[in-house]
């Protein structure tokens, strides 16, 4: 077997084709495969985060629904401006039903708070301690939202076991002119 220039060229071509294909075909293809793998891994990570957020979103939706129901229940306890008189009458009836004198009431100016209003009433009533305690207990259980502040209780010296209570009762109600946000 003779080894000449022709055979040397053939050997170089046979060795050059795999080397050239490695640099021109396989190496760029491997770079593309690695890039695709890193993109797939990035997308898997993003998908995992999205699944976590979706799971949290479901629980947030349930929390929002529960809060919305709570707000609706609270707003149901707020009378309209027209129903404030009914609440005042109910408070007076509670006092009389517990053996107290009908309370004297002095209306203060309404206070605006967002879409709700606060109507403070200065009340004064007389009676025995047990009647007042029963009145307070029943007042706590009325279905409307109220707040009692500035309470002053004093014993009446000329009456045996009698007392006088003066306090401010605030009744919260919906302002019909304001629009909820």
Phi, psi and omega in degrees: 000128183262135182245106184238200183293319180297316179292323178296318177296318178298317179296319178295321178294316180296323177280328183287327181298310179294322180294314180296319179294326177298312183282327184266336184242300189291317182295313176296324179295319178296322177297318179294321179295315179297319178296318178296319178297318180293323176295319178297317179295319178298317179292325176295318178297316178296322179294319178297317177297320179296321177297319178297315181295322178295318177297318178293323179298320178298316180290326176295322178297317178297319177297317178298319178297318180295319178293318179299319177295321178296319178295318179297320179294321179293317179295331177294334179278350179270117178286164173282170180301329181287335183270359180298321178300323178296320179294319178298316178297320179297318178297316179297318179297323177297319180297313181294320180296337180261015174083015177266160174293151175303130185290142171275138185235139176232120184274130175265175180289140178294146180246127180273135177218102181058237179262009180245156179238152177240124179251101179281137177235130175267117184247148176218130180215161180231154177161191179273166185297318181297320177296319179294319179297317177297320177299314180297318181296316180288326177297325178296332185262005178290156188280350180268157181274120179225166177215136181248130179224171174051049181276133175230125179241133177222146178281138177272117187291329183275353180240132183286118176074011181263153180218162176236133180240133175235130181204164176255124178249119178261129178251127179266138179214166181276136176274114184295334182282337183272146179254134178293149181271000000 
